[in-house]
């Protein structure tokens, strides 16, 4: 394995873990805290979070790791006969599908639906408690598991290759 691939894998381990940590915080306590606020406080806070998440630090890392994961997956597939290559490919695939894909297919549409709702409407509270909180948190937990799994797969692979 080349020096640059090892550096890329080390960076990916850290980045996957950082992104997974953000998602873990939401699944573990942020969403529960927002659910416990009175009235529309949690909804308003989440609408604000969904705007602020587009700041360059998180989005660069999140989107950048989708591109890096394509490289990781590609490297694993091209070197499939090498030690650890299947786990490397799997790590890239897990991030692409379980984190990036889940975000695009599930979490973002729910965020967009919530953003369009007026805080004063009756439907927003029903959507928030009946759909958004349970579904968004479930899919966010899937993203957390995907990021942690991708990180662990690369970590185990790099520590086991001689």
C-alpha positions in Angstrom: 0.0 0.0 0.0 1.5 3.4 -1.0 2.3 6.1 1.4 -0.4 8.4 -0.1 -3.1 5.7 0.3 -2.2 5.2 3.9 -2.4 9.0 4.5 -5.8 9.0 2.7 -7.0 6.1 4.9 -5.9 7.8 8.1 -7.6 11.1 7.1 -10.8 9.1 6.2 -10.8 7.4 9.6 -10.7 10.7 11.3 -13.2 12.4 9.0 -15.7 9.5 9.2 -15.4 9.5 13.0 -15.9 13.3 13.2 -19.0 13.3 10.9 -20.3 10.3 12.9 -19.8 12.2 16.1 -21.9 15.1 14.9 -24.7 12.7 13.9 -24.3 10.8 17.2 -24.9 14.0 19.2 -28.1 14.6 17.3 -29.4 11.1 17.8 -28.3 10.8 21.4 -29.4 14.1 23.0 -30.0 17.0 20.6 -33.2 15.7 19.1 -34.5 14.6 22.5 -33.8 18.0 23.9 -35.5 19.7 21.0 -38.5 17.5 21.4 -38.8 18.5 25.1 -39.0 22.2 24.4 -42.4 23.8 24.8 -44.5 24.9 21.9 -42.6 25.5 18.7 -39.2 26.1 20.2 -37.7 22.8 19.0 -39.1 23.2 15.5 -37.7 26.8 15.3 -34.3 25.6 16.6 -34.2 22.7 14.1 -35.2 25.0 11.2 -32.3 27.3 12.2 -29.9 24.3 12.5 -30.9 23.2 9.0 -29.8 26.6 7.7 -26.6 26.8 9.7 -25.4 23.3 8.7 -24.6 24.7 5.3 -21.6 26.6 6.7 -18.4 25.6 4.9 -16.7 23.5 7.6 -19.3 20.7 8.0 -20.5 20.7 4.4 -16.9 20.6 3.1 -16.2 17.6 5.3 -19.5 15.9 4.6 -19.5 16.4 0.8 -15.7 16.0 0.5 -15.9 12.6 2.2 -18.4 11.5 -0.4 -15.8 12.2 -3.1 -13.0 10.7 -1.0 -15.2 7.6 -0.4 -15.5 7.1 -4.2 -11.7 7.0 -4.2 -11.6 4.7 -1.2 -14.1 2.4 -2.8 -12.3 2.5 -6.2 -9.0 1.7 -4.6 -10.5 -1.2 -2.7 -12.1 -2.5 -5.9 -8.9 -2.1 -8.0 -6.8 -3.9 -5.5 -9.3 -6.5 -4.5 -6.8 -9.3 -4.3 -4.6 -7.3 -1.8 -4.9 -7.8 2.0 -7.6 -5.6 3.4 -8.9 -4.4 0.0 -12.4 -5.7 0.5 -12.7 -4.0 3.9 -11.4 -0.7 2.3 -14.0 -1.0 -0.5 -16.7 -1.7 2.0 -15.8 1.3 4.1 -16.2 3.6 1.1 -19.4 2.0 0.1 -20.9 2.2 3.6 -20.2 5.9 3.8 -21.6 6.6 0.3 -24.8 4.6 0.9 -25.3 4.7 4.6 -24.3 8.3 5.2 -24.4 10.3 2.1 -27.2 8.3 0.4 -29.4 8.3 3.5 -28.9 12.0 3.9 -30.0 12.8 0.3 -32.9 10.3 0.2 -34.3 10.7 3.8 -33.0 13.5 6.0 -32.8 16.3 3.5 -36.3 15.9 2.2 -37.6 16.0 5.8 -35.6 19.1 6.5 -36.9 20.8 3.3 -40.5 19.9 4.3 -40.0 21.3 7.8 -38.4 24.5 6.4 -41.5 25.2 4.2 -43.9 24.9 7.2 -45.1 28.0 9.0 -44.5 27.8 12.7 -48.0 29.0 13.4 -49.7 26.2 11.4 -51.3 23.2 13.0 -49.7 20.9 10.5 -46.1 21.8 11.7 -46.6 20.4 15.2 -48.2 17.2 13.9 -45.4 16.8 11.3 -42.8 17.5 14.0 -44.0 15.0 16.5 -45.6 12.4 14.2 -43.1 12.2 11.4 -40.0 14.4 11.7 -38.7 13.5 15.2 -39.0 9.7 14.9 -38.1 9.3 11.2 -35.4 11.9 11.1 -33.8 10.6 14.2 -34.0 7.0 13.0 -32.3 7.8 9.7 -29.8 10.0 11.5 -28.9 7.0 13.7 -28.3 5.0 10.5 -25.9 7.7 9.3 -24.1 7.5 12.7 -23.7 3.8 12.4 -22.5 4.0 8.8 -19.9 6.6 9.7 -18.6 4.7 12.7 -18.6 1.5 10.7 -16.6 3.0 7.9 -14.1 4.4 10.3 -13.7 1.1 12.2 -13.3 -0.9 9.0 -10.5 1.4 7.8 -8.9 1.5 11.3 -8.9 -2.3 11.6 -7.6 -2.7 8.1 -4.7 -0.3 8.5 -3.7 -1.8 11.9 -3.8 -5.3 10.5 -1.8 -4.8 7.3 1.9 -5.5 7.7 
